[in-house]
C-alpha cells in the first residue's frame, strides 16, 4: 500500500515541501507520496482525524493551523507541548502524536547565522504565530536572557509571553507595542533580529524601516522565497554581514519530520538539491513556518 503524507494548511499551493519530501521518499525507495491539502479552518479537525487511517504516515501542518492542530492530537512531544504548536504529526497505531520540528530547525539556523562568534543573549522577535513560538522556545532553551516580542496585535504577543511564563521564569520575556521608536530602542540593546511575520512574502515590503537596522545586527528572516527579502537587503545595505533567510530552517525541519515519519535518516543532499532546484525554478512563495 502506498503511504500518504499531507501538508495541511491554508494556503498550501506553492509550498516547496512536496518537491523536497517526495524526492527523499523516492531516493530511499519508500513507497509514499507527499500531497498538498488545502484545509480551511472549519475542516481542520476532520482532516486531522483522517490521519488515523492505515494509509497515512503522517502530516505536516502549516499556517494558520499550527496552534489549533495541537488540540486535535492525542499526545504531544516535548517541543510541541512547550510551544503549544504542532507542525508535524505521526501515527502511533491509531493515536496521533504532534511534534514541533521548527524548534530544532531554528536552533540549527541560529547557530549557522552566528557562526564562530560568541552566541548573543538578547533577541528581538517580530511576530507571534507558530514560527515565533518555535523561535522563542529555542531561545529560552539556548540560554538567552532577554527576548522582546513585537506583534501588530499586542494581545497576541502578550498571549505568547503568557504561554512561556513558566519556562521563561529565569529571563526577561516581554511583549511590546509595535511602535517604531520602541522597536528602535530595543534593537539598540540586542544583536539578534528575527522576522517571524509574513511581511515581505507577497510583496517587496519590510516589517521595519531600514533606518532602524544597525551594522552589528544578526538578521534572520523566516521567509525563504524570495531568497532575499527587502529586510535582508536593507540589513546588508546597513552594513550587516550576518543575514539569513528561512531556507536552512525549512530544510532542517523537513529532515527531522522525514525521520519521524519513516524511522530513517533523511537524505540531506537529495533534499537540499531539490530545494535549490525549486528555488531556482521560482515556484512557491511561502515562509519557513509554512513548511
Backbone as JSON, one array per atom type, in Angstrom:
{
  "sequence": "XXXXXXXXXXXXXXXXXXXXXXXXXXXXXXXXXXXXXXXXXXXXXXXXXXXXXXXXXXXXXXXXXXXXXXXXXXXXXXXXXXXXXXXXXXXXXXXXXXXXXXXXXXXXXXXXXXXXXXXXXXXXXXXXXXXXXXXXXXXXXXXXXXXXXXXXXXXXXXXXXXXXXXXXXXXXXXXXXXXXXXXXXXXXXXXXXXXXXXXXXXXXXXXXXXXXXXXXXXXXXXXXXXXXXXXXXXXXXXXXXXXXXXXXXXXXXXXXXXXXXXXXXXXXXXXXXXXXXXXXXXXXXXXXXXX",
  "N": [[0.84, -1.2, 0.0], [0.63, 2.13, -0.95], [1.85, 4.69, 0.99], [0.73, 7.74, 2.57], [1.56, 11.18, 3.0], [0.56, 14.31, 4.12], [0.41, 17.85, 3.57], [-1.01, 20.09, 5.61], [-2.75, 23.0, 5.5], [-3.53, 26.49, 4.89], [-3.09, 28.95, 2.72], [-1.69, 26.27, 0.61], [-0.65, 25.84, -1.86], [1.78, 26.65, -3.04], [3.9, 25.62, -1.66], [7.24, 24.46, -0.97], [7.67, 22.02, 0.17], [6.56, 19.65, -0.84], [8.02, 18.94, -3.19], [10.56, 18.58, -2.07], [10.2, 16.59, -0.03], [9.08, 14.45, -1.49], [11.16, 13.81, -3.2], [12.94, 12.81, -1.33], [11.58, 10.5, -0.35], [11.53, 8.99, -2.74], [14.27, 8.68, -3.25], [15.09, 6.93, -1.25], [13.63, 4.74, -1.81], [11.1, 4.47, -0.7], [7.75, 3.69, -0.56], [5.75, 6.03, -0.87], [3.74, 8.97, -0.99], [3.73, 12.5, -1.16], [1.43, 14.95, -0.42], [-0.37, 17.97, -1.1], [-2.71, 19.57, 0.9], [-5.09, 21.68, 0.93], [-6.65, 23.29, 3.5], [-9.28, 24.76, 4.91], [-10.06, 26.46, 8.0], [-12.56, 25.48, 9.27], [-12.56, 22.82, 8.45], [-10.45, 21.6, 9.65], [-10.26, 19.84, 11.95], [-11.58, 17.49, 11.07], [-9.92, 16.8, 8.94], [-7.52, 16.23, 10.24], [-8.35, 14.08, 11.85], [-8.69, 12.13, 9.9], [-6.14, 11.24, 9.48], [-5.68, 9.06, 11.03], [-6.06, 6.8, 9.59], [-4.84, 3.74, 8.08], [-3.43, 4.17, 5.77], [-1.89, 6.39, 6.04], [1.25, 7.95, 6.77], [1.67, 10.25, 8.15], [1.68, 13.8, 8.71], [2.44, 17.18, 7.69], [1.93, 20.34, 9.25], [0.88, 23.59, 8.59], [0.76, 27.25, 8.46], [-2.55, 28.55, 8.73], [-2.65, 26.91, 11.0], [-1.1, 25.75, 13.07], [-1.16, 26.14, 15.9], [-3.82, 25.51, 16.56], [-3.98, 22.88, 15.66], [-2.63, 21.52, 17.6], [-4.49, 20.93, 19.51], [-5.89, 18.78, 18.61], [-4.52, 16.4, 18.53], [-3.49, 13.27, 20.06], [-1.34, 13.01, 21.71], [1.57, 14.91, 22.6], [4.87, 15.84, 21.62], [7.79, 16.85, 23.52], [8.73, 19.38, 22.59], [6.49, 20.24, 21.14], [4.55, 20.37, 23.13], [5.7, 22.31, 24.75], [5.7, 24.59, 23.14], [3.08, 24.81, 22.35], [2.28, 24.42, 19.79], [1.99, 22.64, 16.72], [3.71, 21.21, 14.05], [4.15, 18.92, 12.74], [2.86, 15.68, 12.36], [2.64, 12.39, 13.53], [1.82, 8.84, 13.4], [0.89, 6.58, 15.97], [0.02, 3.61, 16.1], [-3.39, 3.88, 16.19], [-3.33, 6.29, 17.32], [-2.57, 9.76, 17.38], [0.35, 11.67, 17.19], [1.72, 14.74, 18.03], [4.29, 16.9, 16.89], [6.96, 19.35, 17.06], [9.0, 20.35, 14.83], [10.11, 22.69, 14.11], [11.44, 23.92, 16.19], [14.01, 22.73, 16.71], [15.0, 23.19, 14.17], [15.14, 25.97, 14.1], [17.14, 26.39, 16.04], [19.37, 25.22, 14.76], [19.56, 26.91, 12.54], [20.06, 29.4, 13.77], [22.53, 28.91, 14.98], [24.06, 28.63, 12.65], [23.81, 31.2, 11.63], [25.05, 32.82, 13.58], [27.57, 31.73, 13.58], [31.06, 31.6, 14.1], [31.15, 33.44, 16.06], [30.62, 34.63, 19.44], [27.74, 33.37, 21.04], [24.96, 35.5, 21.17], [22.9, 36.95, 23.83], [20.5, 38.2, 23.8], [17.49, 39.02, 22.06], [15.31, 40.2, 19.45], [12.08, 39.53, 18.41], [9.95, 39.51, 15.68], [6.6, 39.15, 15.3], [4.07, 36.71, 16.29], [3.12, 34.18, 15.85], [3.05, 30.63, 14.97], [5.7, 30.15, 14.06], [7.11, 32.13, 15.45], [6.68, 31.26, 18.06], [8.16, 28.86, 18.08], [10.72, 29.94, 17.69], [11.02, 31.56, 20.0], [10.89, 29.64, 22.08], [13.13, 28.1, 21.43], [15.15, 30.01, 21.87], [14.82, 30.44, 24.6], [15.63, 27.93, 25.62], [18.21, 27.92, 24.76], [19.54, 29.55, 26.43], [19.21, 32.31, 26.32], [18.86, 35.6, 27.7], [17.21, 37.78, 27.46], [14.39, 38.46, 25.65], [12.45, 40.1, 23.36], [9.24, 40.56, 22.14], [7.5, 41.65, 19.33], [4.38, 42.4, 17.98], [1.83, 43.12, 15.61], [-0.74, 43.07, 16.66], [-1.04, 43.56, 19.86], [-2.11, 41.97, 21.89], [-1.79, 39.34, 21.02], [0.95, 38.97, 21.1], [1.27, 39.27, 23.86], [-0.14, 37.04, 24.67], [1.54, 35.0, 23.76], [3.79, 35.46, 25.39], [2.67, 34.96, 27.91], [2.12, 32.24, 27.63], [4.66, 31.13, 27.8], [5.43, 31.73, 30.36], [6.22, 30.18, 32.58], [8.41, 28.52, 31.71], [10.14, 30.51, 30.99], [10.86, 31.8, 33.28], [13.34, 32.42, 34.33], [14.38, 34.51, 32.93], [14.1, 37.59, 30.99], [11.26, 38.02, 29.28], [9.24, 39.65, 27.14], [6.36, 41.28, 25.73], [5.91, 43.92, 23.51], [4.42, 47.03, 22.4], [3.85, 47.68, 18.91], [5.59, 50.03, 17.87], [7.61, 52.28, 16.08], [9.58, 53.75, 17.44], [9.85, 52.34, 19.82], [10.65, 49.82, 18.9], [13.09, 50.56, 17.73], [14.51, 51.36, 20.01], [14.72, 48.93, 21.38], [16.15, 47.37, 19.54], [18.61, 48.56, 19.71], [19.62, 47.44, 21.92], [20.18, 44.84, 21.46], [21.49, 42.01, 19.52], [20.43, 40.19, 17.83], [17.97, 39.84, 15.42], [14.87, 38.62, 14.49], [12.68, 37.93, 11.93], [9.54, 36.78, 12.09], [7.19, 37.16, 10.87], [4.9, 37.38, 8.02], [5.47, 39.46, 6.39], [6.8, 40.78, 3.5], [6.66, 38.57, 2.04], [4.67, 38.33, -0.03], [4.99, 40.69, -1.35], [7.26, 43.41, -2.07], [7.96, 44.37, 0.6], [8.9, 45.5, 3.9], [9.1, 44.59, 7.35], [10.02, 46.48, 9.17], [11.38, 49.83, 9.16], [14.29, 50.66, 7.17], [16.13, 52.36, 8.38], [16.23, 51.63, 11.02], [17.96, 49.57, 11.31], [21.09, 48.3, 12.32], [24.7, 48.08, 11.79], [25.84, 45.97, 13.28], [23.93, 44.05, 13.7], [22.54, 40.74, 13.74], [20.68, 39.18, 11.42], [17.79, 37.36, 10.83], [15.46, 36.12, 8.57], [12.49, 34.47, 8.41], [11.16, 33.95, 6.09], [11.66, 32.25, 3.07], [11.44, 32.45, 0.37], [10.8, 35.13, -1.59], [14.39, 34.62, -1.98], [15.96, 36.67, -1.0], [14.76, 38.95, 0.91], [13.29, 42.25, 1.24], [13.88, 43.16, 3.8], [16.27, 41.75, 4.38], [17.92, 42.75, 2.35], [17.99, 45.44, 3.09], [19.28, 45.19, 5.55], [21.81, 44.31, 4.78], [22.61, 46.56, 3.33], [22.84, 48.32, 5.41], [25.16, 47.53, 6.51], [25.31, 45.13, 7.82], [26.62, 41.88, 7.94], [25.95, 39.35, 8.62], [23.36, 37.77, 7.67], [20.35, 35.94, 7.01], [18.1, 33.84, 5.26], [15.02, 31.87, 5.43], [15.62, 29.34, 4.42], [17.41, 27.31, 5.32], [16.2, 26.66, 7.71], [13.76, 25.63, 6.79], [14.71, 23.35, 5.42], [15.92, 21.86, 7.52], [13.79, 21.41, 9.35], [12.21, 19.87, 7.71], [13.84, 17.6, 7.25], [13.96, 16.56, 9.84], [11.26, 15.94, 10.22], [10.87, 14.0, 8.24], [12.41, 11.86, 9.25], [10.94, 11.27, 11.54], [8.53, 10.32, 10.42], [9.36, 8.06, 8.95], [11.35, 6.65, 10.28], [13.87, 6.53, 9.29], [17.05, 7.95, 8.45], [17.09, 11.14, 7.02], [17.74, 11.85, 3.56], [19.93, 14.11, 3.23], [21.44, 15.52, 1.24], [19.99, 15.06, -1.09], [17.53, 16.26, -0.5], [18.32, 18.89, -0.07], [19.3, 19.56, -2.62], [16.97, 19.33, -4.18], [15.44, 21.33, -3.04], [16.98, 23.54, -3.75], [16.66, 23.43, -6.54], [13.91, 23.9, -6.75], [13.76, 26.49, -5.75], [15.3, 27.87, -7.66], [13.71, 27.49, -9.85], [11.73, 29.16, -9.26], [9.23, 28.68, -8.18], [6.63, 28.77, -5.81], [6.03, 30.74, -2.92], [6.52, 30.93, 0.02], [6.62, 31.24, 3.62], [9.13, 30.09, 5.96], [7.91, 28.97, 8.21], [5.71, 27.85, 7.11], [6.25, 25.34, 6.33]],
  "CA": [[0.0, 0.0, 0.0], [1.34, 3.4, -0.98], [1.55, 5.52, 2.15], [0.49, 9.15, 2.27], [1.86, 12.27, 3.92], [-0.09, 15.5, 3.59], [0.67, 19.16, 4.14], [-2.29, 20.68, 5.97], [-2.64, 24.43, 5.73], [-4.4, 27.31, 4.04], [-2.99, 28.11, 1.52], [-0.54, 25.36, 0.52], [-0.39, 25.54, -3.27], [3.12, 26.97, -3.52], [4.93, 25.15, -0.73], [8.35, 23.67, -1.51], [7.83, 20.76, 0.9], [6.18, 18.49, -1.65], [9.16, 18.56, -4.03], [11.67, 18.15, -1.21], [9.9, 15.33, 0.64], [8.89, 13.38, -2.47], [12.49, 13.42, -3.64], [13.53, 11.99, -0.27], [10.93, 9.19, -0.4], [11.97, 8.29, -3.94], [15.69, 8.35, -3.15], [15.27, 5.79, -0.35], [12.76, 3.65, -2.24], [9.94, 4.38, 0.19], [6.51, 3.79, -1.34], [4.93, 7.05, -0.22], [3.57, 10.19, -1.77], [3.51, 13.7, -0.36], [0.34, 15.67, -1.06], [-0.79, 19.25, -0.53], [-4.12, 19.5, 1.24], [-5.58, 23.0, 1.35], [-7.65, 22.99, 4.53], [-9.82, 25.89, 5.67], [-10.17, 26.2, 9.44], [-13.67, 24.62, 9.68], [-12.32, 21.42, 8.07], [-9.18, 21.14, 10.2], [-10.4, 18.68, 12.83], [-11.91, 16.33, 10.24], [-8.73, 16.46, 8.17], [-6.56, 15.59, 11.15], [-8.9, 12.77, 12.23], [-8.48, 11.19, 8.79], [-4.76, 10.74, 9.53], [-5.65, 7.8, 11.78], [-6.16, 5.71, 8.65], [-3.62, 2.97, 7.89], [-2.7, 4.59, 4.58], [-1.11, 7.6, 6.33], [2.42, 8.01, 7.64], [1.54, 11.43, 8.99], [1.39, 15.07, 8.04], [2.96, 18.47, 8.12], [0.91, 21.36, 9.49], [1.43, 24.92, 8.35], [-0.13, 28.35, 8.83], [-2.64, 29.17, 10.07], [-3.23, 25.85, 11.84], [-0.16, 25.07, 13.97], [-1.6, 26.16, 17.3], [-5.1, 24.81, 16.66], [-3.74, 21.45, 15.46], [-2.14, 20.94, 18.86], [-5.62, 20.5, 20.34], [-6.56, 17.64, 17.99], [-3.7, 15.18, 18.59], [-3.65, 12.53, 21.32], [-0.15, 13.19, 22.54], [2.49, 15.88, 22.02], [6.28, 15.76, 22.0], [8.2, 17.9, 24.46], [8.76, 20.68, 21.91], [5.12, 20.62, 20.8], [3.89, 20.76, 24.39], [6.3, 23.55, 25.25], [5.33, 25.73, 22.28], [1.65, 24.85, 22.09], [2.12, 24.43, 18.33], [2.35, 21.39, 16.06], [3.94, 21.34, 12.61], [4.37, 17.57, 12.22], [2.04, 14.68, 13.03], [2.94, 10.99, 13.22], [0.86, 7.88, 13.94], [1.31, 5.52, 16.87], [-1.21, 2.85, 15.98], [-4.47, 4.79, 15.8], [-3.15, 7.54, 18.05], [-1.82, 10.79, 16.66], [1.36, 12.34, 18.01], [2.12, 16.03, 17.48], [5.68, 17.3, 17.09], [7.32, 20.67, 16.54], [10.37, 20.27, 14.32], [10.6, 24.05, 13.9], [12.29, 24.36, 17.29], [15.38, 22.33, 16.4], [15.39, 23.86, 12.92], [15.55, 27.34, 14.44], [18.44, 26.32, 16.71], [20.39, 24.97, 13.74], [19.68, 28.13, 11.73], [20.7, 30.45, 14.55], [23.95, 28.54, 15.07], [24.69, 28.95, 11.37], [23.83, 32.67, 11.5], [26.05, 33.38, 14.49], [28.87, 31.25, 13.14], [32.11, 31.43, 15.11], [31.04, 34.48, 17.08], [30.01, 34.22, 20.7], [26.29, 33.43, 20.95], [24.37, 36.59, 21.94], [21.96, 36.55, 24.87], [19.3, 39.02, 23.7], [16.93, 38.96, 20.71], [14.02, 40.8, 19.14], [11.28, 38.69, 17.53], [8.81, 40.17, 15.05], [5.57, 38.15, 15.05], [3.64, 35.94, 17.46], [2.49, 32.95, 15.38], [3.72, 29.37, 15.24], [7.13, 30.28, 13.87], [7.63, 32.91, 16.56], [6.68, 30.4, 19.25], [9.32, 27.97, 17.98], [11.92, 30.75, 17.9], [11.11, 31.97, 21.4], [11.23, 28.49, 22.91], [14.53, 27.77, 21.15], [15.99, 31.0, 22.54], [14.74, 30.14, 26.04], [16.42, 26.73, 25.92], [19.61, 28.19, 24.4], [20.14, 30.38, 27.47], [19.06, 33.76, 26.14], [18.43, 36.26, 28.92], [16.24, 38.84, 27.17], [13.73, 38.3, 24.35], [11.34, 41.04, 23.24], [8.34, 40.17, 21.05], [6.65, 42.69, 18.76], [3.34, 41.93, 17.07], [0.89, 44.21, 15.28], [-1.81, 42.98, 17.66], [-0.28, 43.37, 21.1], [-2.66, 40.89, 22.72], [-1.22, 38.06, 20.58], [2.28, 38.92, 21.68], [1.11, 39.05, 25.28], [-0.54, 35.65, 24.83], [2.75, 34.19, 23.61], [4.6, 35.63, 26.6], [1.98, 34.26, 29.0], [2.28, 30.81, 27.42], [6.01, 30.72, 28.21], [5.76, 32.37, 31.64], [6.91, 29.27, 33.49], [9.72, 28.11, 31.18], [10.99, 31.7, 30.85], [10.9, 32.48, 34.57], [14.72, 32.8, 34.64], [14.83, 35.52, 31.97], [13.14, 38.64, 30.67], [10.49, 37.79, 28.05], [8.2, 40.68, 27.18], [5.72, 41.73, 24.5], [5.83, 45.38, 23.48], [3.6, 47.57, 21.3], [4.55, 47.86, 17.64], [5.86, 51.43, 17.55], [8.97, 52.33, 15.57], [10.51, 54.25, 18.46], [10.07, 51.26, 20.79], [11.46, 48.82, 18.22], [14.44, 51.12, 17.6], [15.16, 51.32, 21.32], [15.06, 47.55, 21.71], [17.2, 46.89, 18.64], [19.89, 49.11, 20.18], [20.04, 46.66, 23.08], [20.29, 43.43, 21.08], [22.26, 41.74, 18.31], [19.7, 39.24, 17.0], [16.64, 40.23, 14.97], [14.23, 37.54, 13.75], [11.36, 38.22, 11.36], [8.66, 35.61, 12.03], [5.95, 37.57, 10.21], [4.88, 37.09, 6.58], [5.71, 40.71, 5.66], [7.88, 40.57, 2.55], [6.38, 37.32, 1.34], [3.9, 38.51, -1.26], [5.34, 41.97, -1.96], [8.58, 43.89, -1.67], [7.79, 45.18, 1.79], [9.71, 45.12, 5.05], [8.33, 44.82, 8.57], [10.51, 47.67, 9.87], [12.14, 50.72, 8.28], [15.71, 50.37, 7.02], [16.95, 53.18, 9.27], [16.31, 51.03, 12.35], [18.92, 48.46, 11.26], [22.47, 48.69, 12.62], [25.67, 47.18, 11.16], [26.23, 44.81, 14.08], [22.8, 43.15, 13.88], [22.44, 39.45, 13.07], [19.29, 39.26, 10.96], [17.21, 36.16, 10.23], [14.1, 36.26, 8.06], [11.97, 33.11, 8.22], [10.73, 33.81, 4.7], [12.75, 31.69, 2.27], [11.25, 32.78, -1.02], [12.07, 35.33, -2.29], [15.56, 34.28, -1.18], [16.49, 37.86, -0.34], [13.67, 39.88, 1.13], [13.71, 43.65, 1.41], [14.52, 43.27, 5.11], [17.66, 41.3, 4.29], [18.66, 43.72, 1.53], [18.21, 46.64, 3.92], [20.28, 44.86, 6.57], [23.12, 44.33, 4.12], [22.92, 47.95, 2.99], [23.21, 48.98, 6.66], [26.47, 47.05, 6.89], [25.26, 43.82, 8.46], [27.12, 40.81, 7.08], [25.33, 38.09, 9.04], [21.93, 37.76, 7.36], [19.98, 34.59, 6.59], [16.67, 33.62, 5.05], [14.49, 30.7, 6.11], [15.8, 28.1, 3.67], [18.04, 26.29, 6.17], [15.19, 26.23, 8.67], [12.84, 24.78, 6.05], [15.38, 22.08, 5.16], [16.14, 21.1, 8.75], [12.52, 20.9, 9.89], [11.77, 18.81, 6.8], [14.64, 16.41, 7.52], [13.53, 15.99, 11.12], [9.93, 15.35, 10.02], [11.06, 12.77, 7.45], [12.88, 10.8, 10.14], [9.83, 10.91, 12.42], [7.55, 9.52, 9.66], [9.89, 6.84, 8.35], [12.35, 5.98, 11.11], [15.13, 6.51, 8.56], [17.73, 9.23, 8.35], [16.72, 11.85, 5.79], [18.84, 12.05, 2.61], [20.1, 15.57, 3.28], [21.91, 16.08, -0.03], [18.88, 15.0, -2.05], [16.54, 17.27, -0.14], [18.92, 20.21, -0.3], [19.35, 19.79, -4.05], [15.62, 19.56, -4.68], [15.05, 22.65, -2.56], [17.68, 24.5, -4.61], [16.01, 23.41, -7.85], [12.61, 24.55, -6.62], [14.01, 27.93, -5.61], [15.76, 28.4, -8.95], [12.57, 27.47, -10.77], [10.9, 30.29, -8.89], [7.88, 28.27, -7.77], [6.39, 28.84, -4.38], [6.39, 31.92, -2.18], [5.99, 30.61, 1.33], [7.56, 31.42, 4.7], [9.64, 28.84, 6.53], [6.97, 28.36, 9.14], [4.65, 27.19, 6.35], [6.76, 24.03, 5.91]],
  "C": [[0.88, 1.25, 0.0], [0.89, 4.26, 0.19], [1.42, 6.99, 1.74], [1.01, 10.03, 3.4], [1.25, 13.52, 3.31], [0.41, 16.74, 4.3], [-0.67, 19.84, 4.35], [-2.1, 22.15, 6.27], [-3.6, 25.17, 4.82], [-3.76, 28.69, 3.87], [-1.79, 27.18, 1.59], [0.0, 25.22, -0.89], [1.06, 25.75, -3.69], [4.23, 26.54, -2.56], [6.01, 24.36, -1.47], [8.43, 22.28, -0.88], [7.52, 19.54, 0.04], [7.35, 18.01, -2.5], [10.27, 17.94, -3.19], [11.4, 16.78, -0.59], [9.7, 14.18, -0.34], [10.23, 12.89, -3.0], [13.16, 12.52, -2.61], [12.91, 10.59, -0.25], [11.47, 8.37, -1.57], [13.42, 7.83, -3.82], [15.93, 7.12, -2.27], [14.35, 4.63, -0.69], [11.57, 3.43, -1.33], [8.67, 4.62, -0.63], [5.55, 4.75, -0.64], [4.82, 8.24, -1.15], [3.2, 11.34, -0.83], [2.51, 14.58, -1.1], [0.08, 16.99, -0.33], [-2.29, 19.2, -0.29], [-4.57, 20.86, 1.81], [-6.78, 22.8, 2.27], [-8.1, 24.25, 5.24], [-10.04, 25.49, 7.13], [-11.34, 25.3, 9.82], [-13.45, 23.14, 9.39], [-11.11, 20.82, 8.77], [-9.33, 19.88, 11.04], [-10.68, 17.41, 12.02], [-10.69, 15.86, 9.45], [-7.69, 15.75, 9.03], [-7.06, 14.22, 11.58], [-8.65, 11.72, 11.16], [-7.08, 10.58, 8.81], [-4.64, 9.44, 10.31], [-5.72, 6.58, 10.86], [-4.82, 5.04, 8.37], [-2.81, 3.41, 6.67], [-1.83, 5.82, 4.83], [0.14, 7.29, 7.15], [2.31, 9.17, 8.61], [1.29, 12.66, 8.16], [2.34, 16.15, 8.51], [1.78, 19.39, 8.35], [1.55, 22.72, 9.32], [0.4, 25.98, 8.68], [-1.44, 28.23, 8.07], [-3.01, 28.17, 11.16], [-2.32, 25.28, 12.93], [-0.63, 25.03, 15.42], [-2.9, 25.37, 17.47], [-4.91, 23.3, 16.51], [-3.28, 20.77, 16.73], [-3.27, 20.43, 19.74], [-6.28, 19.23, 19.8], [-5.74, 16.36, 17.98], [-3.86, 14.53, 19.96], [-2.5, 12.75, 22.28], [0.78, 14.16, 21.84], [3.91, 15.61, 22.5], [6.6, 16.9, 22.95], [8.18, 19.28, 23.81], [7.36, 21.17, 21.55], [4.36, 21.06, 22.04], [4.39, 22.12, 24.86], [5.85, 24.77, 24.44], [3.83, 25.89, 22.12], [1.35, 24.89, 20.61], [2.66, 23.13, 17.75], [2.56, 21.64, 14.58], [4.18, 19.99, 11.94], [3.54, 16.59, 13.04], [2.47, 13.28, 12.57], [1.86, 10.11, 13.83], [1.55, 6.9, 14.86], [0.11, 4.6, 17.01], [-2.3, 3.77, 15.46], [-4.35, 6.15, 16.51], [-2.28, 8.49, 17.26], [-0.89, 11.52, 17.63], [1.79, 13.63, 17.31], [3.54, 16.38, 17.86], [5.86, 18.75, 16.64], [8.78, 20.63, 16.11], [10.94, 21.65, 14.01], [11.59, 24.47, 14.98], [13.75, 23.99, 17.01], [15.88, 23.02, 15.14], [15.83, 25.3, 13.2], [16.91, 27.33, 15.13], [19.57, 26.14, 15.7], [20.62, 26.23, 12.91], [20.38, 29.24, 12.48], [22.19, 30.17, 14.74], [24.69, 28.91, 13.79], [24.81, 30.46, 11.18], [24.93, 33.28, 12.35], [27.45, 32.96, 14.1], [29.85, 31.09, 14.29], [32.09, 32.5, 16.18], [30.46, 33.89, 18.36], [28.49, 34.4, 20.58], [25.75, 34.6, 21.78], [23.38, 36.07, 22.98], [20.69, 37.4, 24.87], [18.82, 38.99, 22.25], [15.62, 39.73, 20.65], [13.33, 39.91, 18.12], [10.12, 39.52, 16.99], [7.79, 39.09, 14.7], [5.24, 37.37, 16.3], [2.92, 34.65, 17.07], [3.3, 31.72, 15.73], [5.23, 29.45, 15.1], [7.79, 31.07, 15.0], [7.69, 32.09, 17.83], [7.88, 29.45, 19.24], [10.6, 28.73, 18.26], [12.09, 31.11, 19.36], [11.5, 30.8, 22.28], [12.68, 28.06, 22.68], [15.46, 28.73, 21.88], [15.99, 30.78, 24.05], [15.67, 29.0, 26.39], [17.89, 26.89, 25.56], [20.27, 29.15, 25.39], [20.07, 31.87, 27.24], [18.46, 34.36, 27.4], [17.37, 37.34, 28.7], [15.69, 38.64, 25.76], [12.5, 39.22, 24.35], [10.55, 40.69, 21.98], [7.51, 41.38, 20.63], [5.65, 42.05, 17.82], [2.36, 43.06, 16.84], [-0.28, 44.25, 16.25], [-1.15, 42.6, 18.98], [-0.79, 42.19, 21.91], [-2.12, 39.52, 22.31], [0.19, 37.9, 21.12], [2.23, 38.64, 23.17], [0.67, 37.6, 25.56], [0.64, 34.71, 24.7], [3.59, 34.25, 24.88], [3.97, 34.87, 27.77], [2.16, 32.75, 28.87], [3.62, 30.31, 27.95], [6.39, 31.23, 29.6], [6.55, 31.46, 32.58], [8.3, 28.91, 32.98], [10.68, 29.28, 31.04], [11.14, 32.46, 32.16], [12.29, 33.01, 34.91], [15.19, 34.0, 33.83], [13.78, 36.6, 31.81], [12.53, 38.35, 29.3], [9.3, 38.73, 28.1], [7.63, 40.89, 25.78], [5.58, 43.25, 24.58], [5.01, 45.85, 22.29], [4.45, 47.88, 20.07], [4.62, 49.34, 17.29], [7.33, 51.52, 17.14], [9.97, 52.79, 16.62], [10.84, 53.16, 19.48], [10.94, 50.17, 20.16], [12.91, 49.3, 18.09], [15.19, 51.03, 18.92], [15.58, 49.9, 21.66], [16.15, 46.99, 20.82], [18.58, 47.41, 19.06], [20.46, 48.29, 21.34], [20.28, 45.19, 22.73], [21.17, 43.27, 19.86], [21.51, 40.82, 17.36], [18.3, 39.77, 16.71], [16.07, 39.11, 14.12], [12.88, 38.02, 13.24], [10.58, 36.92, 11.25], [7.28, 36.0, 11.52], [6.01, 37.16, 8.75], [5.1, 38.34, 5.75], [6.95, 40.55, 4.8], [7.7, 39.31, 1.74], [5.74, 37.57, -0.02], [4.21, 39.82, -1.97], [6.68, 42.42, -1.43], [8.45, 44.88, -0.52], [8.72, 44.69, 2.88], [8.93, 45.41, 6.31], [8.76, 46.07, 9.33], [11.34, 48.53, 8.92], [13.64, 50.42, 8.29], [16.56, 51.14, 8.02], [17.04, 52.63, 10.7], [17.38, 49.95, 12.44], [20.34, 48.97, 11.45], [23.44, 47.67, 12.03], [25.97, 45.92, 11.96], [25.09, 43.83, 14.33], [23.03, 41.83, 13.14], [20.98, 39.29, 12.71], [18.87, 37.95, 10.31], [15.78, 36.46, 9.81], [13.58, 34.86, 7.77], [11.41, 32.89, 6.82], [11.9, 33.27, 3.88], [12.59, 31.98, 0.79], [10.32, 33.99, -1.1], [13.29, 35.08, -1.38], [16.21, 35.47, -0.49], [15.37, 38.89, -0.24], [14.21, 41.3, 1.26], [14.38, 43.84, 2.77], [15.98, 42.85, 5.04], [18.5, 42.23, 3.43], [18.96, 44.98, 2.33], [19.27, 46.39, 4.98], [21.68, 44.87, 5.97], [23.55, 45.75, 3.8], [23.35, 48.74, 4.23], [24.57, 48.53, 7.17], [26.48, 45.72, 7.6], [25.73, 42.75, 7.49], [26.5, 39.47, 7.43], [23.82, 38.19, 8.84], [21.58, 36.38, 6.78], [18.48, 34.51, 6.35], [16.27, 32.28, 5.67], [14.76, 29.37, 5.44], [16.41, 26.99, 4.52], [17.03, 25.77, 7.19], [14.18, 25.3, 8.01], [13.44, 23.39, 5.83], [15.49, 21.25, 6.43], [14.83, 20.57, 9.33], [11.98, 19.77, 9.02], [12.53, 17.51, 7.01], [14.21, 15.74, 8.82], [12.16, 15.32, 10.98], [10.04, 14.03, 9.26], [11.48, 11.61, 8.34], [11.76, 10.35, 11.08], [8.82, 10.02, 11.68], [8.07, 8.14, 9.31], [10.81, 6.03, 9.25], [13.7, 5.9, 10.44], [15.73, 7.91, 8.51], [17.42, 9.87, 7.0], [17.94, 12.0, 4.88], [19.07, 13.55, 2.4], [20.49, 16.15, 1.93], [20.79, 16.11, -1.07], [17.86, 16.1, -1.76], [17.05, 18.67, -0.37], [18.95, 20.54, -1.79], [17.97, 20.08, -4.62], [15.1, 20.92, -4.24], [15.7, 23.74, -3.41], [17.02, 24.58, -5.99], [14.66, 24.12, -7.81], [12.77, 26.06, -6.51], [14.41, 28.54, -6.95], [14.65, 28.42, -9.98], [11.59, 28.59, -10.46], [9.48, 29.94, -8.5], [7.78, 28.33, -6.28], [6.86, 30.13, -3.77], [5.83, 31.75, -0.78], [7.02, 30.84, 2.41], [7.99, 30.08, 5.28], [8.64, 28.18, 7.44], [5.82, 27.69, 8.43], [5.05, 25.79, 5.93], [6.97, 24.04, 4.41]]
}
